[in-house]
Amino acid sequence: MRTGKISRRKFLGVARSAAIAGIVAAGIVGGIAGYVGGSSAAPPRTVTTTTTVAGAAQTVTETRTVTQTVTGAAEPLKVGYVYIGPVGDYGWSYGHDRGRRWADEHFGLPVKSFYRESVPEAEVGSAIETLIDEGAKLIFTTSFGYMDATAEYAAKYPDRYFVHISGYRSGAAGNAPENMSAAFAEFYQLYYLNGLAAGAVTETGVIGYVGAYPIPEVVRHINAFVLGANYAYKKRTGKNIKAHVTWIFSWVAPDEARKAAIALFEEKNCDVIAFTEDTPSVLQVAEEYWKKGRKVWSFSHYSDMREYGPNAHLTGQIANWGPIYLDFYRMVATNSWISVDIWARIGDYTPYRWRRPVEQSTAGQPEGAVYLAPLNPVIPSEWQMLIKQKYEEMKELLFEPFSVEGNLGEPIKDQNGEVRIKAGERADHDMLWNMDWLVEYIEEPLPKA
């Protein structure tokens, strides 16, 4: 097993090519077929051949007995997944399962993947054990709360490979072994673009957010959304946006998400609501208001949810976990494992990761690991152009939401007025990963997780 640490950008730009090259090389020597799960060797068989040998004076025909060892067909690479929710949630777990099927389809070699769904965090260990019993060589665990158990089982099974989604490679206790990696499809950039769309269409100047848990992942998405909305709304009106956040303390809670959305629309006068909850409930509520004659808006989350709100759908954040999973399939299949910590953002895993001219922007089209849902034509054209411009600039990190450029040139402050990001600064990995404060435009304080 080849191990080592490597940066996210280097991995995305180099290791993928190395993995592909490894597949070609391994295919040439016949190694990959034997490695993928191990191959079954058939018993040696005897083959009789007739050979004609030309000599100086005569031609002699002789019979030779040759023993050949014929290798059986390669067994498939077995890959196991652990999901926090049901695959039918149409959000997080559905997105991961869609990515699993995508990776299986694009692997190009025999693969068998299987999963355990709706696994409580306290039971992830037993789910991992069942996957190992079924022969899984590579295991993905897809919830932040699975992190420490994943590290524990990676240490217990050094001949298997583990990838934890939404955590970090070292594990919370810093004890993860080299057969464990971490990966994430990151949305804060897309949430900022959603915010631009919200600020461009809001008539009340009040936006809302239905949040699952007050953890850094959700907090940075909320902050990015509100910063984008304030940018657009203040440009339009000269006034700051007002934002309200309601927490439901669940990843999959359609009834609670529905109640929260109705309260934000009715009691807080919001007319655009984003969310982190793994069903289309918030968007469905927005569509119901449309049918009653009130124009309010919401978004896609993890999957394209337009069918649930054909009128109310503004845009949204979509993930394709497949390219990320495929990289790990290839590393295991070619015996080229590298322990990595991947944060896939806009432009990663795309054939052309440089920015394009605005008129050629791919914003709103499927590409890479994360991308923007189609833009509703109700978004004024000048704001659509800005969204596309920022989308393209973020491919090269020329623009970042958590910067004064993302806040109309003003320092980014928290709810207490403390400057968190000043001129010349951008939020780095650690600030993003550990974000535990809300921007000043949000009314409600941040509860404890």
N, C-alpha and C positions, 0 to 999 in steps of 0.2 A: 504494500500500500504506500503510495507516494503522498506525502503530506507536506503542509507548510501553510503560511499565511500569505494572503495576497489582497490587494485593494479591490474594492467593488468595481471601479472603472477599468482596472487592468484585467480583472476577470472577464467583464462583459466584452472587452475589446479584443482580448488575446486568448483567454482560455477556451472560448467557444471555438475559435479557429483551431486551437491545439486539439480540442476534443474531436472535431471533424476530421482533422488530419490523422488523429489516432485511429479513428474508425477505418479510414482508408488503409493505413499501414497494417492495422490488425487484420483487415480483410485479406490483404495480400499474403500474409503468412499463415492465414487460417486460424489466427489466435482468437479472434473475437467470437467465432462460433463456439469455441470450446469454453470461453470464459462466461458467456451469458448464461448464468445459472448452472454451469457445468454441463458437460456433454456425456451421454451414455455411450460407452465403448461396446461395440458389438463383438462377439467372439471372433477370433481370427478364422479366416476361411481359406481353403486351398483352391488355387486357380491353376488350371493346366493350360499352357500356351504352346503353340508350335512356332518355332523360330527357324528361319532359313539363314545359314551361315555360309558365306562365300569364301572359299579358300583359294590358294594359288593354283591348285591343280584340279579341284573339283568343288561342287556345291553340295553341302550336306544339310539335310533336313533333320532336326532333332526335336525331341519333346522335353520340355523343362517343367519342373514343378516349382511354383512360386507361392510363398505364403504371404498374404496381404492382410493387414489389420484395417478393417473398415469401421470408421467412426459413425456412431448413430447421429440422428438429428439433434441439433442444439436445443436444450431446454430453454424456455422463455425466461427473460429477466422478470423476476417477481417483485412487484412494488406495492406496498401497503400505505393507506392513507387513514388518518384519524380526523374526523370532522366534529366540530363543536355543536353544529346544528344539523337539521335534516337537509338532505340534498334538494328537497323541494321548496326551500325557503325563498328561492329566487334572488338571494343576495349572496352573502359570504360563502356559505357551504355549497350552494349551487354553483357559484363561480369557480370554486376549487374543483368541484367534480367535472365541470365543463373543461377546466384546464387539464385534469387527469386524462380525459378522453382525447383531448387535442394532442397531448404528449404521446399517448399510445399510438395514435394514428400517424404521427410524423416521425416516430422513432426509426422505422424502416427495418427493424429486426423483431424477432418474436418477443412479445412482452405480455405479461398477465398482471393486471392491476386489480386491486380490490380494496374495500374501505369499510370502516365502522363509522356510523353516523350518530349524531345526538349523544356524544360521549361527554359526560360531566368531567370537569377538570380533575376531580378527585379520582376518577376511574380510568385515566388515560393509560396508566401502567398496565392494567389488565388488558386493555385494548391492544397495546403494543405487543404483549405476550401472545395474544391470539394471532396477530399478523405474523409474528415470528414462527409460531407453530405451523402456519400455512406456507412457510417457506420464503417470506419476504426478505429480499436482500437489501432493499432500500425502503426506508419508512419516512413518510412526511407526517408531521403533527401540526395541525393548522389552527392553533389558538395560542394567544400570549400566555395564558395560564398553564399551558402544557410544557413550558420551557424547562423547568427544573427536572421534571420527571423524564423528559427527553434526554437531558444530559445524564441522568442516572442510568437509564437503560442503554445509552450509547457506551457508557463505561462498562456495563455488565455484558454487552455483546459486541466486543471489538471486531468481530468478523462481519458485522452488518454496518450499514451506513444510515445516518439519520439527518433529516433536515427539519429544522423548526421554523415555522412561519410566524412572523410578526414579533419575534424576540431578537436576541443578539447571540452571536456565536459562542461567547464565553459562558452563557447561562447566567442567571442572576447571582449564583454563588461563585462564578468564575471557575467552575470545575468541569467544563465540557471538554471531552477528549477530542482528538484529531479526526475521529470518524463522524463528527457532528458538524453541520453547517447551519447557517441561518439565512433566511431570505424574506423579502417583503416587496409587494407591489405598492408603491407609495403614492398617495393621492393629494398631498397638500397643494401641489402646483395646480392640479385640476380643480380643487375646491376654490382656489383663488379665482380661476377663470369662471367658475360657477357664480362666484360673488360679483364679478364684473357684469355678468348677465343679469343677476338680481338687481344690482344697483341701476342698471340701464332701464329696467321696466317697472320698478316699484313706483306706485303712485302715493302710497302712504308714508314712504320713508322708513318703514318698520319691517324688519325681516325676522324670521325665526329659525330655530334649529331644534330638532328632536334628537337628543344624544343618548347613546346606550349607557356607557360608563364614563366617568370623568378621569380617564387614563390619558397619558400623553398623546397616544395615537389620535384619539378623538379630539382632544383639546387643540392640537395643532391644526386639525382639519377645520374646526370651528373658527379658530383665529384667522386662518387663511381665507375662509369664506367671507368673514366679516370685513377683513381688510380690503378684499376685492370689491365688496358691495359699497364700502365707504368711498373708495376711490371713484367709482362710477357715479354714485349719487351726489357726492360733493362737487364733482366736476359739473354735473348737471344743474345743481341747485345752490351750491355754496353752503349747504348744511351738512352736518354729520349724520350718518345713518344711525338708527337706533336698532339694537338687536336684543332678542330674548331667547334664552335657552331653557328647555325643559328636559330633565333627565328621567329616563324610565328604568334604568338599572337592569337592562336585559338586552341581549343581542337579538333575540327573536321573540317579539311580543306585539303581534299585530293589533290586538285590542288596545293595549296601552299606547302604542304609537298613534293609533287613530284618535283616542281621547286627547292626547297631547296636541296633535295637529289641530283639532277642532278648537281647543282652548286658545291656541296661538292665533288662529284666524279670528275667533269671536271676541276673546277677552283682551288681546294685546294689539289687535288691528293689523297684524302681519298680513302681507299679501304675497310673500315669497317665503317658502320654508324648505330648508335642506334637512338632511337626517342621516343618522347612522343607526339603522335598524334593518334587519335583513329581509324585509318583505316590502312590497310596493304600497303598503297601507297609506302612508302619508301622501303619495302621489294620487292614490285612489280618492282620498278625501278631497284633494284639490280639484280633481275632475268632477266630483259631485257638486262642488260649489259652482263650477262652470255651468253645469246643467241647470243650476238654479239662478243663473244670470250674473254671478259674481266672478270676476276674473282674478284668480289667484294662481300661483305657480309652484311647481316643485320639480324634482330631478330624478334621473336614474341613479342607482347606487349599485355598483359592482357588475350589474348586468343591464342590458338595454331594456328598459321598462316602458318604452313609449306606448305599447299596447294598453297599458293600464291608465294612461292619461293622455290621450291623443291631442287634447286641447291644452291641458295644464302643464305638459312636459316642456321644460325650458331648455335643458341640456343635461349634463351629468357626467359622472366619473365611472369608467368601465375598466375592468381588469381582465386580462387573459393570462392566467398563471401558466399556461401550457409551455411557452418558450423557456420559462425559468425551470420548470420540471424537466423539460427535455435536456437541458444542460446537465442536470444531475444523472439522468438516465445514461447519458453518453459517458460521463466520467466513470460511473460504476462499470459500464460495459467494456470500457477500454482500460480498466485498471489504472486510471489516471486521476484518482480522487485528490482534490485539494480542499482543505477546510476553508470556507469562505463566508463572508457576510455580505449578502447582496441587497442593495436597495435599488430596485428598478423604478426609474422615473420616466418622465416624458422623453421620448427619443431612444430609450434603451430597447434592445432587441428589435430594432428596425433595420431594414436593408440599407437605408440612407439616413444617418442620424444627424446630418447637418441641417441647419435651418433653411427653409425654402422662402422664396418671395411670398408676400402675403397672398397674392392672387393665386398662388399654387399651393397654399397651405393645406396640409392633410388634417387639420382640426375638424373633428366631426366624423372622421373615417377610422375604421379599425386598423390599428397598427401597433406593433410592439406589445409590451406587457401592460401598459396603461395608456388609455387614450380618452378623448373627449367624445361624449355622445353627440349626435347631430344637433345643430343649433336651430332653435325654433325661429322662423322668419319674423316673428314678432319683435325680436331683438333688433333695435335700429341698426342700420347698415354700418354706421360709423363705429358702433360698439362691436359689431361682429368683426370688423376689420381689426380693431384693437385686440380682441380675444385671439384672433388668428395670429397677429403679430407676436403677442406674448407667448403663445403656444410654440411658435417656431423659435423664438429667442431662448426659451427654456430648454430646448433640445441641446443647446451649446452652453447652457448655464450663463448666458449673457444677461438674463433677467432672473431674479429670484423674488418670490412674494415677500419673504421676511427680510426686507431692506427698506430704506427710506424711499427708494424709487417705487416700491409697492404701496407706499402710504403718502403719495402726493408730495414727496420730498420732506415729510415731517418725521421726526423720531417716532418709533413705535413705543407706546406706553402701555402699561398694564392698568388695571382698574384702580390702583392706588396712586396713579400718576407717575410711577417710577419708570424711567426710560430703560427699556430693555434692549433696544437696537437703535444706535445713533448713526449719523452720517458716516459712510465708508465701511459700515459693518453689514454682515449678513448672518443670519442664523446658521451655525454650523451643525454638524451631525449631532453633537452632544446636546445642544440647546433644543433641537427638534425632537430628539429622542426622549428628552426628559422634561418637556414643556409642561409646567404645572401652574400656569397663570393665564388669565384671559385678557384680551385687549380692552382698551378703555371704552369702546363703543357698546359693550355688552352690559346689560342691566343687572343680571343676577350674579351673585358671587359663585365661585367654584366650590362645589361640595367636595368632601373627602371621598376618595374612591372606596 
